[in-house]
Amino acid sequence: MRTGTLPSLLAPAGNRRAFLTAVRFGADAVYCGFRQHSLRAKAANFTGDELAELIRFAHEQGVKVHLTLNSFMMEGDAAGMLEDAKTASEIGADALIISDPGLASLVHRDLPQMPIHISTQANVTNSAAALLWNTIGATRVVLSRELTLAQIARIAEELKGRMEVETFVHGSVCMAWSGRCFLSRNLTGRSANRGACTQPCRWTYEITESGKPANRLFVSESPGATEILSANDLCLIDHLNELERADIACLKVEGRTKSEYYVATVIGAYRRALDALKLEDGTLAEQILSECRTELDKISHRPYDTGFYFEANGFSAPQPVRADEKEYIAYVLERRGSSVLLEVKNRFYVGDELETVTPGGSRSFIVEDIVLEEEGEHAACVLAPQKKVLIPCSVPLEAGDLLRGIIRNRAGTKPAGG
């Protein structure tokens, strides 16, 4: 775990592999949830026994684990949520992320030693509200995403010595005020505030005239239906110095429903960028930061912006972009001499150029051979996901690293020139 004045880096994990990836790629802490009450019903999440094992592993690596109990607590939920809080305490969780004041007060009463972090769902936008939470045991507040950096800095100054401040720095952004959205429930019956969001703000919409429902109209700025509610993705990789000066204790990455490829890429980039802040050689630091920016363009994302951090109205909603996006090709299971054993995620061919995704950065190499592990046969390509194959690899790769490559069309053929 990091020490010193740099903010800590908090990574999401919705399943076991994402959790292990977060630890390997440099997170100071991981946040995750049980299979209920954690606001991410779509994630695989964890049982108590699964999380107990992972917490022991994380602690051995000096990494903390924060458990999410931030679903809105309805009447009748208290007993189950408090039981989960007690289980989290027993298996060694380092903090609970809570959005409901009733649950916070119950946890503070029954588990006074357990640190409570107030979820962004609580919409804390000022120091007075944060200090009210402090009276029922809260030690950290995840501030509302609608605040500017100047406002965050003022709140951090007011809370100094009493509470820590945590803010989101990367990932998808809800179009509603810090997640208080009713679209999903109204359209599908599945509540975003209970962890079951169907993300209707990401759907594409068309306009129809009430008297002519068959006459479908399109928004003029787009050649097709426009995602009129879909916000840009947040990215603050270029502003880490400013975040550090604002006395933010923890930088949080969104993404508990994302893959280990997303976690590896984003956490790896922010880890390297944060570490570069300590370098005295400014030229080298800028080179590392440039490499990290490039890394973040290789995952699927909407256009990046800085949200509300530098302006009062930070919402914008253009179309998604691919930029330099690459495809997740394989997960490295183990090193075997001069070869690596892979679990395949997407098709690749002999002759392809693949890139490594490692905690130290990325390198390229050409696939010279593919051996199907079960059959022991050489192949020109591998098409089936989950297939295990061996490939020769001279660049540094270890278990837990990943490979990425070009995105192919739906027919599976290489793009022109590929």
C-alpha positions in Angstrom: 0.0 0.0 0.0 1.2 3.5 -0.8 2.4 5.8 1.9 3.1 9.5 1.9 1.0 12.4 0.6 -0.2 10.9 -2.7 -3.9 10.0 -2.8 -4.6 6.3 -2.5 -6.0 4.5 -5.6 -9.3 2.6 -5.1 -10.2 0.0 -7.7 -13.5 -1.7 -8.5 -14.0 -5.5 -8.5 -17.2 -7.3 -9.4 -15.7 -10.7 -9.6 -12.7 -12.7 -8.4 -10.5 -12.2 -11.4 -11.2 -8.4 -11.4 -10.2 -8.4 -7.7 -6.9 -10.2 -8.3 -6.2 -7.9 -11.3 -6.8 -4.8 -9.2 -4.3 -5.9 -6.6 -1.7 -7.0 -9.2 -2.0 -3.7 -11.2 -1.4 -1.4 -8.2 -4.6 -0.6 -6.4 -4.1 0.6 -2.8 -7.6 -0.6 -2.0 -10.4 -2.6 -3.7 -14.1 -2.0 -3.3 -16.6 -4.8 -3.9 -19.9 -6.2 -2.6 -21.8 -9.2 -1.4 -24.5 -10.6 -3.7 -27.1 -8.3 -2.3 -27.3 -4.7 -1.0 -24.3 -3.4 -3.0 -25.9 -1.4 -5.9 -24.4 -3.6 -8.6 -26.7 -6.5 -9.1 -25.3 -7.2 -12.6 -21.8 -7.9 -11.1 -21.1 -11.4 -10.0 -20.2 -10.1 -6.6 -19.1 -12.4 -3.7 -20.1 -14.8 -1.0 -18.7 -14.3 2.5 -16.3 -17.2 2.1 -15.1 -16.0 -1.3 -14.5 -12.5 0.1 -12.8 -13.8 3.2 -10.2 -15.6 1.1 -9.7 -12.5 -1.1 -9.4 -10.2 1.9 -6.6 -12.4 3.3 -4.8 -12.3 0.0 -5.2 -8.5 -0.3 -3.9 -7.8 3.2 -0.9 -10.0 2.5 -0.2 -7.6 -0.4 -0.8 -4.5 1.7 -4.1 -3.7 0.0 -7.3 -2.7 1.8 -10.8 -3.9 1.0 -13.9 -1.8 1.2 -17.3 -3.5 1.2 -20.3 -1.8 -0.4 -23.6 -1.7 1.4 -24.9 1.3 -0.4 -28.3 0.1 -1.7 -31.1 2.3 -0.5 -32.4 0.6 2.7 -36.1 0.0 2.6 -38.3 -1.0 5.6 -37.5 -4.6 6.3 -33.9 -4.5 4.9 -32.1 -3.4 8.1 -31.6 -6.8 9.6 -30.1 -8.3 6.5 -27.9 -5.3 5.8 -26.7 -5.2 9.4 -25.9 -8.9 9.2 -23.8 -8.3 6.1 -22.0 -5.6 7.9 -21.2 -7.9 10.8 -20.0 -10.6 8.3 -17.8 -8.0 6.6 -16.3 -7.1 10.0 -15.6 -10.7 10.9 -13.8 -11.5 7.6 -11.6 -8.4 7.9 -13.1 -5.8 5.6 -11.3 -2.4 6.2 -14.4 -0.2 5.7 -18.1 -0.2 4.8 -19.5 2.0 2.0 -23.0 3.1 3.1 -25.6 5.5 1.7 -28.4 5.2 4.3 -28.1 7.2 7.6 -30.2 4.6 9.4 -27.8 1.8 8.5 -24.8 3.9 9.3 -26.2 4.6 12.8 -26.9 0.8 13.3 -23.4 -0.1 12.2 -21.9 2.6 14.5 -23.9 1.2 17.4 -23.1 -2.5 16.9 -19.7 -2.2 15.2 -18.1 0.9 16.6 -14.7 -0.1 15.4 -15.7 -0.4 11.8 -14.8 2.6 9.6 -17.8 3.9 7.7 -17.4 5.6 4.3 -20.4 7.6 3.0 -21.3 6.6 -0.6 -21.7 9.1 -3.4 -25.4 8.0 -3.4 -25.8 10.1 -0.2 -25.2 13.3 -2.3 -22.9 15.0 0.1 -22.2 18.4 -1.4 -20.9 20.4 1.7 -18.9 20.0 4.8 -21.9 20.5 7.2 -23.5 17.4 5.7 -20.3 15.5 5.9 -19.8 16.4 9.6 -23.4 15.3 10.4 -22.5 11.9 9.0 -19.4 12.0 11.2 -21.6 12.2 14.3 -22.8 8.6 13.5 -19.4 7.2 12.8 -18.4 8.1 9.3 -14.7 8.6 8.8 -14.7 9.3 5.0 -17.1 10.8 2.5 -17.3 10.0 -1.2 -18.4 13.4 -2.4 -21.1 14.1 -4.9 -19.9 14.1 -8.5 -21.6 17.4 -9.2 -18.9 19.4 -7.3 -16.1 21.4 -8.8 -12.5 20.9 -7.8 -12.5 24.2 -6.0 -15.6 23.2 -3.9 -14.0 19.8 -3.2 -10.8 21.5 -1.9 -12.8 23.8 0.4 -14.7 20.8 1.8 -11.5 18.9 2.4 -10.0 21.9 4.2 -13.1 22.1 6.5 -12.9 18.3 7.2 -9.2 18.1 7.8 -8.4 16.0 10.9 -12.0 14.8 11.2 -12.9 13.1 7.9 -11.2 12.0 4.7 -12.5 13.0 1.2 -12.8 10.5 -1.6 -13.8 11.4 -5.2 -14.3 9.6 -8.5 -11.6 10.2 -11.1 -12.4 7.8 -13.9 -15.3 5.8 -15.5 -18.9 6.0 -16.6 -21.0 8.8 -15.2 -24.7 8.6 -14.4 -26.9 11.3 -16.1 -28.8 11.8 -12.9 -27.7 13.7 -9.8 -25.2 11.4 -8.2 -27.1 8.3 -9.3 -30.6 9.2 -8.1 -32.2 8.1 -11.3 -35.7 6.7 -11.8 -35.6 6.0 -15.6 -34.8 2.3 -15.2 -37.5 1.7 -12.6 -40.1 3.6 -14.7 -39.2 1.9 -18.0 -38.4 -1.7 -16.8 -39.4 -2.0 -13.2 -35.7 -2.4 -12.1 -34.5 0.2 -9.8 -31.1 1.9 -10.2 -31.3 2.8 -6.5 -31.6 -0.8 -5.5 -28.7 -2.0 -7.7 -30.6 -3.3 -10.7 -30.1 -0.4 -13.2 -30.8 -1.4 -16.9 -29.0 1.8 -18.0 -31.7 3.3 -20.2 -29.7 6.5 -20.4 -27.3 4.5 -22.7 -30.0 3.3 -25.0 -30.5 5.0 -28.4 -33.8 6.9 -28.9 -35.8 8.1 -31.8 -38.5 10.8 -31.9 -42.0 10.1 -33.2 -45.0 12.4 -33.7 -48.0 11.3 -31.7 -50.3 11.4 -34.7 -47.8 9.6 -36.9 -46.1 6.9 -34.8 -44.6 5.2 -37.9 -42.8 8.4 -38.8 -39.6 8.1 -37.0 -37.4 11.2 -36.8 -33.7 11.5 -36.0 -31.8 14.1 -34.1 -30.0 16.2 -36.8 -26.6 16.0 -35.2 -26.4 12.2 -35.7 -26.8 10.0 -38.8 -28.8 7.6 -36.7 -30.6 7.5 -33.4 -28.8 9.6 -30.8 -27.9 8.6 -27.2 -29.4 11.9 -25.9 -29.0 11.0 -22.2 -25.6 9.2 -22.3 -22.9 11.3 -20.5 -19.3 11.3 -21.4 -16.9 9.2 -19.4 -14.9 10.8 -16.6 -11.1 10.9 -17.0 -8.7 13.0 -14.7 -5.4 11.4 -15.7 -4.1 14.9 -16.7 -5.1 16.5 -13.4 -3.5 14.3 -10.7 -1.3 17.1 -9.4 -4.3 19.3 -8.9 -6.2 16.5 -7.1 -3.2 16.0 -4.8 -3.1 19.7 -3.9 -6.8 19.6 -3.1 -6.0 17.2 -0.2 -8.2 14.4 -1.6 -7.4 11.2 0.3 -8.6 8.7 -2.2 -9.1 8.5 -6.0 -11.9 6.2 -7.0 -12.3 4.4 -10.3 -15.8 3.4 -11.4 -16.5 -0.1 -12.9 -17.7 -3.0 -10.8 -19.5 -4.5 -13.8 -16.4 -4.1 -16.0 -14.0 -6.9 -17.0 -10.5 -7.6 -15.7 -9.2 -6.0 -18.9 -10.8 -2.7 -18.0 -9.5 -2.9 -14.4 -6.0 -3.8 -15.6 -5.8 -1.0 -18.1 -7.3 1.8 -16.0 -5.7 0.9 -12.7 -2.4 0.2 -14.3 -2.4 3.6 -16.0 -3.4 5.6 -12.9 -0.9 3.7 -10.8 2.0 4.6 -13.1 0.8 8.2 -13.4 0.5 8.6 -9.7 3.9 7.1 -9.1 5.3 9.5 -11.8 4.3 12.5 -9.6 7.2 11.6 -7.3 9.8 11.7 -10.0 12.1 14.6 -10.0 12.7 14.3 -13.7 9.8 16.2 -15.3 10.6 15.0 -18.8 10.4 11.4 -17.7 7.2 12.1 -15.8 5.5 13.6 -18.8 6.6 10.7 -21.0 5.0 8.3 -18.5 1.8 10.4 -18.4 1.7 10.4 -22.2 1.9 6.6 -22.2 -0.9 6.4 -19.6 -3.2 8.6 -21.7 -2.6 6.3 -24.7 -3.4 3.3 -22.5 -6.8 4.7 -21.5 -7.7 5.1 -25.2 -7.3 1.4 -25.8 -10.4 0.4 -23.8 -13.9 0.9 -24.9 -15.2 4.2 -23.7 -17.3 7.2 -24.5 -15.5 10.5 -25.1 -13.5 11.5 -22.1 -14.0 14.8 -20.2 -13.5 16.2 -16.7 -17.1 16.2 -15.6 -18.0 19.0 -13.2 -14.4 19.3 -11.8 -13.6 22.5 -13.7 -17.1 24.0 -14.4 -20.4 24.1 -12.7 -22.3 22.3 -15.5 -20.1 19.4 -16.6 -22.7 17.3 -18.3 -22.2 16.5 -22.0 -23.6 13.6 -24.1 -22.0 13.0 -27.6 -21.8 9.7 -29.3 -19.4 6.9 -28.1 -16.0 6.7 -29.7 -13.5 4.0 -30.4 -10.3 6.0 -30.7 -7.4 3.6 -30.5 -9.5 0.9 -28.8 -8.1 -2.6 -28.8 -9.8 -5.9 -28.2 -9.2 -8.1 -25.1 -7.5 -11.2 -26.6 -6.4 -13.4 -23.7 -5.7 -13.8 -20.0 -2.3 -15.2 -19.0 -2.7 -18.3 -16.8 1.0 -19.1 -16.3 4.4 -18.9 -17.7 6.0 -22.1 -19.1 9.6 -21.6 -20.0 9.7 -19.5 -23.2 5.9 -19.9 -23.7 2.8 -18.7 -21.9 -0.5 -20.5 -21.3 -3.5 -18.4 -22.2 -7.2 -18.4 -21.6 -8.6 -17.0 -24.9 -11.2 -14.2 -24.8 -11.3 -13.3 -28.5 -10.0 -14.8 -31.8 -6.4 -14.3 -32.9 -4.2 -15.7 -35.6 -0.6 -16.7 -36.1 1.1 -13.5 -37.5 -1.0 -11.1 -35.4 0.7 -8.4 -33.5 -0.5 -8.5 -29.9 0.2 -6.1 -27.0 0.9 -7.0 -23.4 -1.0 -5.4 -20.6 1.2 -5.6 -17.5 1.8 -3.5 -14.3 4.9 -2.2 -16.0 3.3 -1.0 -19.2 2.8 -2.4 -22.7 5.0 -4.1 -25.3 4.2 -5.6 -28.7 5.2 -9.0 -30.2 4.2 -11.2 -33.2 2.4 -14.5 -32.6 4.6 -17.1 -34.2 2.8 -20.3 -33.2 -0.4 -21.4 -31.4 -0.7 -24.8 -29.7 -4.1 -26.0 -28.5 -3.3 -27.3 -25.0 -5.9 -30.0 -24.8 -5.3 -31.5 -28.2 -1.6 -30.8 -28.4 -2.0 -29.6 -31.9 -0.6 -26.6 -33.7 -3.2 -24.2 -35.2 -3.2 -21.2 -37.5 -5.8 -19.4 -35.3 -8.0 -19.9 -32.2 -11.6 -18.8 -32.4 -13.3 -20.2 -29.3 -13.5 -18.1 -26.1 -12.3 -19.9 -22.9 -10.0 -22.2 -25.0 -6.6 -22.7 -23.5 -3.6 -22.4 -25.8 0.2 -22.1 -25.6 2.1 -19.5 -27.6 5.9 -18.7 -27.6 6.5 -15.3 -26.1 9.9 -13.7 -25.5 8.6 -10.5 -23.9 8.0 -10.4 -20.1 4.6 -11.9 -19.2 3.4 -13.5 -16.0 0.2 -15.1 -14.6 -2.4 -12.4 -14.2 -1.2 -10.3 -17.2 -3.3 -9.8 -20.3 -3.0 -9.5 -24.1 -4.9 -7.3 -26.5 -5.0 -6.9 -30.2 -6.9 -5.5 -33.2 -10.7 -5.5 -33.3 -12.1 -7.7 -36.1 -15.4 -7.4 -37.9 -18.3 -9.6 -37.0 -17.4 -12.2 -39.7 -14.1 -12.8 -38.0 -11.9 -11.7 -40.8 -9.0 -9.3 -40.5 -9.7 -5.7 -41.5 -8.1 -4.4 -44.7 -4.4 -4.3 -44.2 -4.6 -6.4 -41.0 
